[in-house]
């Protein structure tokens, strides 16, 4: 599990409570277990959720809030208490610290001040590390068209990430109508994305993990709904909540997108730290890559996190040369996955990931190299050169044609 601070908040003032909630929800290493508008209800919430941190706003009734801090300091010593107030009165600050608050934070609070305070708590709880607290790496796998290998890439990357016991990894199947990540893993899930969406407001980290299907590799799967009509309840807004909970729970989240680029898919792409666009070296796929990249240019920051991955490289029939494709696209290829149709059919039909089915095959090594590159680890394989020009050249390939 990632080093996530579980937080409960109490503030009778709606405006400041919503502001604090917004800041907390934007932090990858924080999970908001509960928020409360009544001081008298907060002890029960602390008892039920046992959060790492309790944030208590003083301004509605400072005397009642300080009594609450004193009570919680005695009854819930494992919960770090942070007090917040617009007042900078020294006497109030002293009273609050003496009652048991770890820190006194001044409202209105900046994101930097809150993050720094929580960082100090996290350092004490989890210990310091060279890289600080570890957030969640969200990798969305998109396709230039159907059948290019997005699901096989997503499933096998997820299993490779999960093979490192330092990682906790989830795979979310967002091909809501026809997704088959469960088939690749030979899994029969008890719950689906539709169930999690329906209950997301009542889930905590422990219940979420119980709702996922754990594969023998260590990968957790959240599959697409069983019934087509269940997809209607999955919206971009509900998906953002699910992704937020998954980010708070795992070090890596791999999302297998559909090919529709619907609002739900775009919400996942927006949440992703990296987007792998899977293509093949044929004209229809490359035309679609250009079309997609032109659209991505219209969304701030999106194009910079998209990487092009060529699947089934080396397939002779009808392929455009890699050199011609790179020249025309105007950017480098991030990774090449070799053509190994026989192995991939066996993997899919047996429901066994590559690292178990064919650990020494070229396609498995290419997947491992891709996973290492995504994690910032150098591999022995030759890496593509950095693109020499940042100038957009997508229109060179659209709507005209190219030949090998």
N, C-alpha and C positions, 0 to 999 in steps of 0.2 A: 504494500500500500504506500502511496506517496505521502510525504510529510505534510498532511493537511490538518490545519487547525479547525476544530469544530466549535462553532460560536453560537451563543444565545444572546439576544439583545432585548433590553427593556427600555422603553421611552414612551411616556404617555403623550408626548407631542408628536402629532402625525407627520408634520413637515420634517423635523430633524430625524425622526425614525426612518422615514422613507429615504432621506439623503444618506444616512448611515447604511441602510440596507443596500442601496445602489452601489456604494463603494465596496462593501463586502462581497457582493455578488460578482463584481468585476475582477476579483482577485482569484487567480488560479489555485493558490495554495490555501484557500479558505472555503469552508462549507458552512453556510448559515443553517444551523439546525432548527432554530425557532426565533421568532420575534414576538414581543409581547407589549401591550399598551397599559398594563396594570402592574404596579409594584407588588401587590398582594398575591398575584398569580405566579410571579417569577420563581419563588422557591420550588413550587411543584414542577415547573418546567425544568429547572436545574436538576431536580431529583430524577425526573423521567429520562432526560437526554444526556446527563453527565457530560456537558461540553468541556472542551479544554479552556475556553475563555468565556466569561460573562461580561458583557458591556452594559454599563448602567448609566443612564443619563440622569443627572441630578436636578435639572432645572424646574421640573414640574412641582416637586416638593423635596427640597434638599434634605430636610430632617428625616423624612420617611425613607429616602433613598440611602442615607447614611446608615440608618438602622438596618435596612435590607443588606447592605454591604457587610455590616458586622455579623449579622445572622448567617449569611452565606459563607463568610470566612471561617466560621466555626463548623457549620454543617457540611460544607462541600470544599474541603481544603485542597482537593486536586484541581479545582476550577480557578484559574487565574482571573482576578477581577480588575477590570479597567473602568474607571469613572470618567464621565464626560460632562462638561458644563461650559456655558458661555462666561461664567464668572471666573475671574482670576484672583479672587480674594484669598489672601494667604491663610487666613483662619480656616476657611472652608477647605482649602487644599490639605491643610494639616489634619483637620478632622477626618477627611476622607482616607488619607493614607493610614492614620492611626486605626481607623475602623477595619482596615484590611485590604484596601485597594492597592494593586501593584503599581499602577501609574494613574496620573491625572491628565486627561487630554482636554484641550481647549476647543470649544465649538465657536464658529463653524470650523470643522476639521478638514484639513487637506488630505488628499489621497496619500501624499508622501508621509505625513505625520502618522496616519493610521497604519500604513504599511511598515513604517519603521518600528512602531510600538509592537505590532504583531510579530515582526521579525525578531525582536528581542525575546518575546515569549517563546517563539518557535525554536530559537537557538538554545534556550534553556531546556525545552522539552525534548527536542530531537538531537541536540548536540550540533556543534558547528561542523561544516563540511567545506571543502575547497570551493565548491560551486554554489554554496548557499542552499536554500530550500529548492527542492526539485519540483518544478511545475509539470504539467502534463503536455506531452507532445501529441498533437492531434494531426493525423495524416489522412487526408481524404483521397480516395482512389477513384478517379474519373476515367471515362472512356471516350475515345473519339467516335466510336460507334458500338453497336452490340457485337458480342463475340470476340472482342480483342483481348480478353483475359483479365478484366478488372477483378472479378471475384477470386480467381486463382491467385492473383498478385496480393490481394488484400488478405486472404486466408493464410497464405504461406508467409507473408511478412509478419502477420500477427503471431504465428506460431514460432517464428525465428526470434522475434522480440521476447516472447514469453519463455524461450529456452534459457534466457539469462535470468537467474534467480534474483537479480537486483531489480528486475522490472515486474510490474503488474500491468497486464494488458487486456483490453477489451476490444471486441470487434462488433461494430454496429452495422447491420444489414439494412441499407436504406433503399434497396430495390423493392419497394413496397408491394408490387404486384407479382414479380417473378423471381425474387431473390432466392438463391440456393446455397448460401454459405453453410447452412445446416447440413446439406448433402455432402459438401466437401469435407465436413468434420464428422460425418456419420453420427449426427446428434439428433436426439428427439427432445426438443425443449418443452419444458412445462409452461413457460411464460414467453410472451413476445413483446415487441415494442409497443403494441397496442395496449397491453396490460400495464406496462410501465408508465405510458403517457396518461392512462386513466387514473393512476394512483400516485403520480409524481409528487403531488403536494403532501402526501402522507409518508413518503419514503425517506429513510435515512440511509447512511452509507451501508450499514449492516443488512438492512432489508433489500437494498438494491442488489448486493452481491448474491443474496439468496434467490433473487428473481432471474439471475443470469444462468446460463448453462456453462459449466466448466468442463473444458476438454482436457484430456490426459496430458497435453502439452503445457497446461497452465493457462491457456487462453480462455477468457470469458466471452461468451457469445450472447448478443441480444439480437434475435432474428426478426425478420419481417413478420407481419401478422399472417395468421393462417387463412382467414376469410377475407376476400376482397373488400367487403363492405366495412371491415374494421379499419381500413386505411383512411377512411373519411375523417376520423377523429384525430389524425396526426397532422398537425399544422406546423408551419415554420416556428410559431411562438412556442408551442408545446415541445417541439424538438429542441429548441434552445435551452429549455429547462432540463430536459433529459441529458443533453450534452454537458451542461453545467454540473450536474450531479456525477456524471461519469468522469469528468475532468478532476473533480474533487476526490475521486476514489482510486484512479489508476494513474500510472506514470505514462502510459501510452494508450491512445485511443485511435484505432484504425476504422475508417468509415468507408464502406463499399457503397458508392452512389449508384443511382439509376442512370439511365441514358436520356432522361427527359429534361434535366436541368430545371426542375420545378422549383417553386419557392422553398420547398422543404430541402431539396438538394443545395440550393444557393445558401440557405441558412447554415448548412453543414460546412460548405466551402468557406463561408465568412468566418466560422469558428475555427477553421483549420489553421495550423501553423505552416503546414506544407500541403500542396496539392500535386499529386502525381497524375499526369494526363497520359493514359496508356494508348498507344497507337501502333499501327503496323506500317510498313513501308509500301503502301499502295495508294493510288491516287484518291479514292474516296476518303480514306482515313486522313490523309494529309490535308485534303481540302477542308475537312471538318476541323482539324487542328487549327488551321488558319482562321476559320470562321469563329471558333470558340475564343481564340486569343484576341481577335479583334473586339469581341464582346467584352472580354475580361479587361481590356484597356480602359473601358468606361467606368470601371469600379476601382476606386482608389486602393492601391496597395495589393490588389489581387494578382496582377500579372507577375509581380516580383516573387510570389511564393509558389508559382506554378512551375513544375519541372516536367519535361517531356521524356517519357520512357518508351522505348521501342521494344515491343514484344515480338516473338517469333522471328528474331533477326536471323538471317541465313536461309530463310525460306525462299527458294529460287523462283517459284512461279509468280510472275507478274509483279515482282518487287522493284521499286525505284531504288537506285543506289543510295547508300547512306550519305555519300559525299554530295550528291545532287539534292537530297532532302535537306541537309544542313545548310547548303548554300541558299536554297530557296526560302527556307524558313527564317534565316537570318539569326539563328541562335543555336547553341550546342545541344546535343542530346545528353540528357542527364545520365541515362543508363541504358544498356542493351541486355535484353533477356533472350537467350538463344532459342531457336526452334527445337522442341523436343516433344512432338505430338504424342508419341507412344507413352512416354513417362507421364505426361500430364493427364492422359486418358485413364491410366492406371490409378493415379492419385485421386482423381475425381470419383471413379467407380468404386474404389476401395474405401473412400472416406478417410484416407490417411495422408497427413501432410508430407511434403517433399523431404523434410529433414529426417523423417522416419522411413518413408517408402524408398527414397533414392538419395541417401545422404552424400554419395560421392559423384553424383551426376553433375554435368555442366550447368544445367538449369538451377539446381540447388545451390551451387557455388555462386552463380550470378545473383540469386535472391539474397544470399548471405552478404554478398558485397553491397547490394543495394541497401540492405538493412544497416550495415556498418556505415555506409556513406550518410544515411539519414541521421544516424546517431553521432556523426562527426568523427568516426574512427577511420583511419587510413587503411586501405587494403592494398594487396600486392597487384591487383588488377590495374590496368592502365585507365586512368581517369580522363574523361573528355576535357579538352582545353576550354578555358573560359571564353565566352563570346567576346570577340574583339570590338564589336560595335554595339552600342546601346540603341542605335537608331532602329525604329520599328520598320520591318520589311515584310510584314504579313501580307500587305496588299499586292506584293509581287506574285503571290500564289493564288489570288482570288480576284475575279472568277476564272482566270486563265488556267491552262493545264501545263503539266510538266511531264517529261519522259525520262526514263533512265538512260 
